[in-house]
Amino acid sequence: MKKIILAILLAIPFAAVAAPMTNEDVIKLVRGGLNDATVIQAVQAAEGGFDTSPDGLVRLKQGGVSDAVIQHILAHRPASAAVPAPIAPPVCRECGTVTGLREVAKPGQGNATGAVVGGVVGGLLGNAIGGHAHRTTGTLVGAAGGAVAGYEIQKQASAGKTWEIGVRFDDGSSRVFKQDTQPGLSQGSRIRLVNGALTPL
């Protein structure tokens, strides 16, 4: 039975049962006559429970530990103390960058209202100009001409400019937005889409 227990104990790696190396262990190695290269190798192989506070470093120096060994202790980072990788923040799907701006002429839109108003005005003028003998003809010609003129006048009055804004969002998608007012943005501006409108960040 004792032989079985001994075999199990021997099968367990020494590092698994050894306590982490401390400052006092390093001082003990140095006072035991081991050279710097051997002590440094022991430090690098150890789990490490070193005290690197100002008091701990002074204690090492007073114990006869060289600066070279102390520097290796300061640089020692046991695997268990590894800093976890930072978690990436979630992508803001409403945030993006303006990739381009373009000013576009917007054609005017005429409708029946302009034609009707123009036709009425044109008909009255045609009636007045046509005289008694040609009043009907003048009215018809004036109404037709006024309808065409009214339509064109309304079309010209409603003409203007619009702006196209290209945006590449942080999630990789791209969109083009149109607005009638000049945007206070430039290429490279950071924006957020809020209720369908582009808002500078």
C-alpha positions in Angstrom: 0.0 0.0 0.0 2.8 2.4 0.9 4.5 1.7 -2.5 1.3 2.7 -4.3 1.0 6.0 -2.4 4.7 6.7 -3.0 4.2 6.0 -6.8 1.3 8.4 -6.9 3.2 11.2 -5.1 6.2 10.8 -7.4 3.9 11.0 -10.5 2.7 14.5 -9.4 5.0 17.2 -10.8 7.0 19.1 -8.3 5.8 22.4 -9.6 2.2 21.4 -8.8 2.8 21.0 -5.1 5.6 23.6 -4.7 4.5 26.9 -3.1 5.0 30.1 -5.1 8.5 31.6 -4.8 8.8 34.7 -2.5 11.3 37.4 -1.8 12.6 35.4 1.1 13.2 32.4 -1.1 15.3 34.5 -3.5 17.4 35.9 -0.5 17.9 32.3 0.7 19.2 31.2 -2.8 21.6 34.2 -2.9 22.9 33.6 0.7 23.3 29.9 -0.2 25.9 30.9 -2.7 24.1 30.5 -6.0 25.2 32.8 -8.8 22.9 35.4 -10.5 22.3 33.2 -13.6 21.0 30.3 -11.5 18.8 32.6 -9.3 17.4 34.3 -12.4 16.6 30.9 -14.0 14.8 29.9 -10.8 12.8 33.2 -10.8 11.7 32.7 -14.4 10.6 29.2 -13.7 8.7 30.0 -10.5 5.0 30.7 -10.1 5.9 33.9 -8.4 4.6 35.5 -5.2 7.1 38.3 -5.2 6.6 41.5 -3.2 7.6 44.3 -5.6 6.5 47.1 -3.3 9.3 49.7 -2.3 9.7 47.9 1.0 9.9 44.5 -0.7 12.6 45.7 -3.1 14.6 47.3 -0.3 14.4 44.0 1.6 15.8 42.1 -1.4 18.7 44.6 -1.7 19.5 44.3 2.0 19.4 40.5 1.6 22.3 40.7 -0.9 20.2 40.2 -4.1 21.8 41.9 -7.1 20.1 44.5 -9.3 20.1 42.1 -12.2 18.0 39.6 -10.2 15.7 42.3 -8.9 15.0 43.5 -12.4 14.1 40.0 -13.4 11.7 39.8 -10.4 10.1 43.1 -11.5 9.7 41.8 -15.1 8.3 38.4 -13.9 4.6 37.9 -14.9 3.2 34.5 -13.8 0.6 33.1 -16.2 -2.1 33.3 -13.5 -1.6 37.1 -13.3 -2.0 37.6 -17.1 -4.2 40.6 -17.8 -7.3 39.5 -19.7 -7.9 40.9 -23.1 -10.1 44.0 -23.1 -13.6 43.5 -24.2 -14.4 45.4 -27.4 -17.3 47.9 -27.0 -20.4 47.1 -29.0 -20.6 48.7 -32.4 -22.8 51.8 -32.6 -25.1 50.9 -35.6 -26.4 54.5 -35.7 -23.0 56.1 -35.8 -20.9 56.7 -38.9 -18.7 58.9 -41.0 -19.6 61.3 -43.8 -18.0 60.0 -47.0 -19.2 62.7 -49.4 -21.4 65.7 -50.0 -23.1 66.7 -53.2 -25.2 69.7 -54.1 -27.9 68.9 -56.7 -30.3 71.1 -58.5 -33.9 70.2 -57.7 -36.3 70.6 -60.6 -39.5 72.5 -59.8 -42.9 70.8 -59.7 -46.0 72.4 -61.4 -49.5 71.2 -60.7 -53.1 71.9 -61.5 -53.4 74.8 -59.0 -50.9 76.9 -61.0 -52.6 76.0 -64.3 -56.1 76.9 -63.0 -55.0 80.2 -61.5 -53.1 81.1 -64.6 -56.0 80.1 -66.8 -58.4 82.3 -64.8 -56.1 85.3 -65.0 -55.3 84.7 -68.6 -59.0 84.3 -69.5 -59.9 87.6 -67.8 -57.1 89.4 -69.7 -58.1 87.8 -73.0 -61.7 88.8 -72.5 -60.7 92.4 -71.8 -58.2 92.6 -74.7 -60.5 90.7 -77.2 -63.1 93.5 -77.3 -66.8 93.0 -77.9 -66.5 91.2 -81.2 -63.8 88.8 -80.2 -64.4 88.4 -76.5 -65.0 84.7 -76.5 -62.0 83.9 -78.7 -59.8 86.2 -76.5 -61.1 84.6 -73.4 -60.3 81.1 -74.6 -56.8 82.0 -76.0 -56.1 84.0 -72.8 -57.2 81.1 -70.6 -55.0 78.6 -72.5 -52.0 80.8 -72.4 -52.5 81.7 -68.8 -52.8 78.0 -67.8 -49.4 77.3 -69.5 -47.8 80.3 -68.0 -49.2 79.6 -64.5 -47.9 76.1 -64.6 -44.4 77.2 -65.6 -44.4 80.0 -63.1 -45.2 77.7 -60.3 -42.7 75.2 -61.5 -39.9 77.8 -61.5 -41.0 79.0 -58.1 -40.7 75.6 -56.6 -37.3 74.8 -58.1 -34.3 74.8 -55.8 -31.4 72.8 -54.5 -31.0 69.6 -52.5 -28.0 68.0 -50.8 -27.0 64.4 -51.0 -24.9 63.1 -48.0 -23.1 59.8 -48.3 -22.6 58.0 -44.9 -20.6 54.9 -44.1 -21.9 53.4 -40.8 -19.7 51.7 -38.2 -21.3 48.4 -38.9 -20.0 48.5 -42.5 -23.3 49.6 -44.2 -23.6 52.7 -46.4 -26.5 55.0 -47.2 -27.2 58.2 -49.0 -29.4 60.8 -47.4 -31.1 63.8 -49.1 -32.2 67.1 -47.4 -33.3 70.5 -48.7 -31.3 72.5 -46.2 -27.5 72.9 -46.4 -26.0 70.4 -44.0 -23.5 71.7 -41.3 -21.3 68.7 -42.1 -18.2 68.0 -44.2 -16.4 64.9 -45.5 -15.0 63.0 -42.5 -17.6 64.3 -40.0 -18.8 61.8 -37.4 -22.6 61.6 -37.2 -25.3 59.7 -35.4 -28.7 58.9 -37.1 -31.4 60.1 -34.7 -35.1 59.7 -35.8 -34.0 59.7 -39.5 -31.9 62.9 -39.2 -28.1 63.1 -39.2 -26.8 64.7 -36.0 -23.1 65.6 -35.6 -21.2 63.8 -32.8 
